[in-house]
Amino acid sequence: MRETSVGTGSSQQGIQKGPGKGGRVLASHAVLSLLALLMILPFVWMVLASFKTRAEVEQINPVPGVWHPENYLRVFEQIPFAKYYFNSVFVAAWVTTLQCLTSSMAAYAFARIRWVGRDAVFRLYLTTLMIPGVVTMIPNFSLMVRLHLLDSYVGLIVPAAFSAFGTFLLRQFMLTIPASLDEAAGMDGATHWQIFWDVIFPLARPGVITLAVFTFMGTYGSFTWPLIMIKSEGLRTLPIGMMFFDSIYGKQTELIMAASVMNIVPLIILFVCTQKFLVQGIQLGAVKG
């Protein structure tokens, strides 16, 4: 009888605690839903504005009275949007590939190889993260001019092919990989390059994908560096080409919004497809320091 009463009491306590816990979960979901709505409102306004006329964009009514899908066709008529889009994707893809390769090799050297002064060099390497990009922009530009790389794809790609942040991110991730794998591969006669390429690099895939997404999104939307490097119209990227809609003849807001929608949709698709790797890469990369 005593055991029965104890069990009954525990069940009653669980029942009493249930509604309170459910209320907290419901409240947290409500807050998160409100924050998500606030964050998505600018994107919704951008999409709606892309179907309006220029006069309707300045009005308070968020929904267009008459939908104008031809705004998207006008973007292609006024600027070579496809060419600018190709330039942005081409440059971002090359920068992403080179940065992932160089950062992963540097991270392997800092995380898996023991050499004199390794930690001191790594700390010095990290101090470059505190230097603003504006400070290094003029030296990089002067270097590109001396190398005759101004107004070229190479001039856009090479300065961004190395990243201290990428090295730090991948180093932290590689520290979570057991060192016994290196020792086993070394006993089998594998070189450092074989250990890196065949063992460590495949296991560091979530971290590499995280870095790739961050790098691609940052390079794809880069504005300042292409602005000072590119003079030819055929080499302009999307952020530079879209400046055509904001000229002395007026700001064509509806076309800017239409071009922005087409510009940002690929990034949203990329983020949705890789969000699992992003979360995994960031979580595992923060385990060891």
C-alpha positions as CSV (number, residue, x, y, z in Angstrom):
1,M,0.0,0.0,0.0
2,R,2.8,2.4,0.8
3,E,4.5,1.8,-2.5
4,T,1.2,2.4,-4.3
5,S,0.7,5.7,-2.5
6,V,4.2,6.8,-3.3
7,G,3.8,6.0,-7.0
8,T,0.4,7.8,-7.0
9,G,2.0,10.8,-5.4
10,S,4.8,10.9,-8.0
11,S,2.3,10.7,-10.8
12,Q,0.3,13.6,-9.3
13,Q,3.5,15.7,-9.0
14,G,4.3,14.9,-12.7
15,I,0.8,15.9,-13.7
16,Q,1.0,19.1,-11.7
17,K,4.4,20.0,-13.3
18,G,3.2,19.2,-16.8
19,P,1.1,22.3,-17.5
20,G,3.8,24.7,-16.2
21,K,6.4,23.2,-18.4
22,G,4.1,23.3,-21.4
23,G,3.4,26.9,-20.7
24,R,7.1,27.8,-20.7
25,V,7.6,25.9,-24.0
26,L,4.6,27.7,-25.5
27,A,5.9,31.1,-24.4
28,S,9.4,30.4,-25.7
29,H,7.9,29.4,-29.1
30,A,5.8,32.5,-29.2
31,V,8.9,34.7,-28.5
32,L,10.9,32.9,-31.1
33,S,8.1,33.2,-33.6
34,L,7.8,37.0,-33.0
35,L,11.6,37.4,-33.4
36,A,11.5,35.4,-36.7
37,L,8.6,37.5,-38.0
38,L,10.6,40.7,-37.2
39,M,13.6,39.4,-39.0
40,I,11.7,38.3,-42.1
41,L,9.8,41.5,-42.5
42,P,12.5,43.4,-44.4
43,F,12.8,40.5,-46.8
44,V,9.0,40.4,-47.3
45,W,9.0,44.2,-47.9
46,M,11.8,43.8,-50.5
47,V,9.8,41.1,-52.4
48,L,6.6,43.1,-52.4
49,A,8.4,46.3,-53.4
50,S,9.9,44.4,-56.4
51,F,6.4,44.1,-57.9
52,K,5.5,47.7,-57.4
53,T,5.9,50.9,-59.4
54,R,8.3,53.6,-58.3
55,A,5.4,55.7,-57.0
56,E,3.9,52.8,-55.0
57,V,7.2,52.0,-53.3
58,E,7.0,55.3,-51.5
59,Q,3.5,54.7,-50.2
60,I,2.6,53.2,-46.9
61,N,0.5,50.3,-48.3
62,P,2.8,47.3,-48.3
63,V,0.8,45.3,-50.9
64,P,1.0,46.5,-54.5
65,G,-2.3,47.6,-56.0
66,V,-1.3,46.2,-59.4
67,W,1.5,43.5,-59.5
68,H,4.3,44.3,-62.0
69,P,6.4,41.1,-62.6
70,E,7.9,42.8,-65.6
71,N,10.2,44.6,-63.2
72,Y,12.4,41.5,-63.3
73,L,12.6,41.6,-67.1
74,R,13.5,45.3,-67.0
75,V,16.5,44.4,-64.8
76,F,17.9,42.3,-67.6
77,E,17.0,44.9,-70.2
78,Q,18.9,47.8,-68.4
79,I,22.0,46.0,-67.2
80,P,23.8,42.7,-68.2
81,F,22.5,41.0,-65.1
82,A,23.5,37.5,-66.2
83,K,27.1,38.6,-66.8
84,Y,27.4,40.4,-63.4
85,Y,25.8,37.3,-61.8
86,F,28.4,35.0,-63.4
87,N,31.2,37.3,-62.3
88,S,30.0,37.2,-58.7
89,V,29.6,33.5,-58.6
90,F,32.9,32.9,-60.5
91,V,35.0,35.1,-58.1
92,A,33.2,33.8,-55.0
93,A,33.7,30.1,-56.1
94,W,37.4,30.6,-56.7
95,V,38.0,32.5,-53.4
96,T,36.0,29.9,-51.5
97,T,38.0,27.0,-53.0
98,L,41.4,28.6,-52.5
99,Q,40.6,29.9,-49.0
100,C,39.3,26.5,-47.8
101,L,42.5,24.8,-49.2
102,T,45.0,27.3,-47.8
103,S,43.2,27.6,-44.4
104,S,42.9,23.8,-44.0
105,M,46.6,23.3,-44.7
106,A,47.6,26.1,-42.3
107,A,45.2,24.7,-39.7
108,Y,46.7,21.2,-40.1
109,A,50.2,22.7,-39.5
110,F,49.0,24.5,-36.4
111,A,46.9,21.7,-34.9
112,R,48.6,18.4,-35.9
113,I,52.3,19.1,-36.4
114,R,54.7,20.0,-33.5
115,W,57.4,22.5,-34.4
116,V,59.4,25.1,-32.5
117,G,57.5,28.4,-32.0
118,R,54.2,27.0,-33.3
119,D,51.9,28.5,-30.6
120,A,53.7,31.9,-30.8
121,V,53.4,32.1,-34.6
122,F,49.7,31.1,-34.3
123,R,49.0,33.9,-31.8
124,L,50.8,36.3,-34.1
125,Y,48.7,35.1,-36.9
126,L,45.6,35.7,-34.9
127,T,46.5,39.3,-34.2
128,T,45.9,40.0,-37.9
129,L,42.2,39.6,-37.2
130,M,42.3,42.8,-35.2
131,I,43.6,44.8,-38.2
132,P,40.6,46.4,-40.0
133,G,40.3,45.6,-43.7
134,V,40.4,49.3,-44.6
135,V,44.0,49.5,-43.3
136,T,45.2,46.8,-45.6
137,M,43.2,47.9,-48.6
138,I,45.6,50.5,-49.8
139,P,48.7,48.2,-49.5
140,N,46.8,45.4,-51.3
141,F,45.8,47.8,-54.0
142,S,49.4,49.1,-54.5
143,L,50.6,45.5,-54.7
144,M,48.0,44.6,-57.3
145,V,49.0,47.6,-59.4
146,R,52.7,46.7,-59.2
147,L,51.9,43.1,-60.3
148,H,49.7,44.5,-63.1
149,L,46.6,42.7,-61.8
150,L,44.4,45.7,-61.7
151,D,41.0,45.2,-63.5
152,S,41.3,41.4,-63.6
153,Y,39.8,38.3,-62.1
154,V,43.1,37.4,-60.5
155,G,43.2,40.8,-58.7
156,L,39.8,40.1,-57.2
157,I,40.6,36.5,-56.2
158,V,44.2,36.4,-54.9
159,P,44.1,38.9,-52.0
160,A,41.1,37.1,-50.6
161,A,42.5,33.6,-51.0
162,F,44.0,33.5,-47.5
163,S,42.1,33.9,-44.2
164,A,43.3,34.0,-40.6
165,F,39.7,33.4,-39.4
166,G,39.4,30.3,-41.6
167,T,42.7,29.0,-40.2
168,F,41.5,29.6,-36.7
169,L,38.1,27.9,-37.3
170,L,39.6,24.8,-38.9
171,R,42.4,24.5,-36.4
172,Q,39.8,24.4,-33.6
173,F,37.9,21.8,-35.4
174,M,40.9,19.6,-36.1
175,L,41.8,19.7,-32.5
176,T,38.7,17.6,-31.8
177,I,39.9,14.8,-34.1
178,P,41.8,12.1,-32.1
179,A,45.6,12.2,-32.4
180,S,45.6,8.4,-32.6
181,L,44.5,8.5,-36.2
182,D,47.7,10.5,-37.1
183,E,49.8,8.0,-35.2
184,A,48.2,5.0,-36.9
185,A,48.6,6.5,-40.3
186,G,52.2,7.4,-39.5
187,M,53.0,3.8,-38.4
188,D,51.7,2.7,-41.8
189,G,54.2,5.0,-43.5
190,A,51.9,7.8,-44.5
191,T,53.5,11.3,-45.1
192,H,52.1,14.5,-43.6
193,W,50.4,15.3,-46.9
194,Q,48.8,11.8,-47.0
195,I,47.6,12.2,-43.4
196,F,46.2,15.6,-44.1
197,W,44.5,14.7,-47.4
198,D,43.3,11.2,-46.7
199,V,42.6,11.3,-42.9
200,I,42.2,14.7,-41.4
201,F,40.6,16.7,-44.3
202,P,37.7,14.2,-44.8
203,L,37.0,14.2,-41.1
204,A,37.0,18.0,-41.0
205,R,34.3,18.2,-43.7
206,P,31.7,20.0,-41.4
207,G,34.2,22.7,-40.5
208,V,35.3,23.1,-44.2
209,I,31.7,23.4,-45.3
210,T,31.1,26.0,-42.6
211,L,34.0,28.0,-43.8
212,A,33.0,27.6,-47.4
213,V,29.5,28.9,-46.8
214,F,30.8,31.9,-44.8
215,T,33.5,32.7,-47.4
216,F,31.1,32.3,-50.4
217,M,28.5,34.6,-48.9
218,G,31.0,37.2,-47.9
219,T,32.8,37.3,-51.2
220,Y,29.5,37.1,-53.2
221,G,28.3,40.3,-51.5
222,S,31.6,42.1,-51.5
223,F,31.4,45.7,-52.6
224,T,34.4,47.8,-51.7
225,W,37.2,45.7,-53.1
226,P,35.6,45.1,-56.5
227,L,34.7,48.8,-56.6
228,I,38.3,49.9,-56.5
229,M,39.7,47.1,-58.5
230,I,37.4,46.8,-61.5
231,K,37.1,49.4,-64.2
232,S,35.8,47.3,-67.1
233,E,32.0,46.8,-67.4
234,G,32.5,43.1,-68.4
235,L,34.2,42.3,-65.0
236,R,31.8,44.0,-62.7
237,T,30.1,42.0,-60.0
238,L,26.5,42.2,-59.0
239,P,26.9,44.7,-56.1
240,I,28.8,47.1,-58.4
241,G,26.4,46.5,-61.4
242,M,23.3,47.3,-59.3
243,M,24.6,50.8,-58.8
244,F,23.3,51.6,-62.3
245,F,19.8,51.8,-60.8
246,D,20.9,54.6,-58.4
247,S,22.1,57.4,-60.8
248,I,21.7,61.1,-61.4
249,Y,18.5,60.3,-63.2
250,G,16.8,59.0,-60.1
251,K,16.7,55.9,-57.9
252,Q,14.8,53.1,-59.5
253,T,13.9,51.4,-56.2
254,E,11.6,48.9,-57.7
255,L,14.3,47.6,-60.0
256,I,16.9,47.6,-57.1
257,M,14.5,45.4,-55.1
258,A,13.9,43.0,-58.0
259,A,17.6,42.7,-58.6
260,S,18.2,42.2,-54.9
261,V,15.6,39.4,-54.7
262,M,17.4,37.6,-57.6
263,N,20.7,38.3,-55.9
264,I,19.8,36.9,-52.5
265,V,17.7,33.9,-53.4
266,P,20.8,31.7,-54.2
267,L,22.3,32.5,-50.9
268,I,19.1,31.5,-49.0
269,I,19.0,28.2,-50.9
270,L,22.7,27.7,-50.1
271,F,22.2,28.4,-46.4
272,V,19.1,26.1,-46.1
273,C,20.9,23.2,-47.8
274,T,24.0,23.5,-45.6
275,Q,22.6,24.6,-42.2
276,K,23.1,21.1,-40.7
277,F,26.8,21.3,-41.5
278,L,27.0,24.9,-40.3
279,V,25.6,24.0,-36.8
280,Q,27.8,20.9,-36.5
281,G,30.9,22.8,-37.7
282,I,30.4,25.7,-35.3
283,Q,29.6,23.5,-32.3
284,L,32.5,21.1,-32.8
285,G,34.9,23.9,-33.6
286,A,34.2,25.5,-30.2
287,V,35.0,22.3,-28.1
288,K,38.7,22.8,-27.7
289,G,40.8,25.9,-27.5
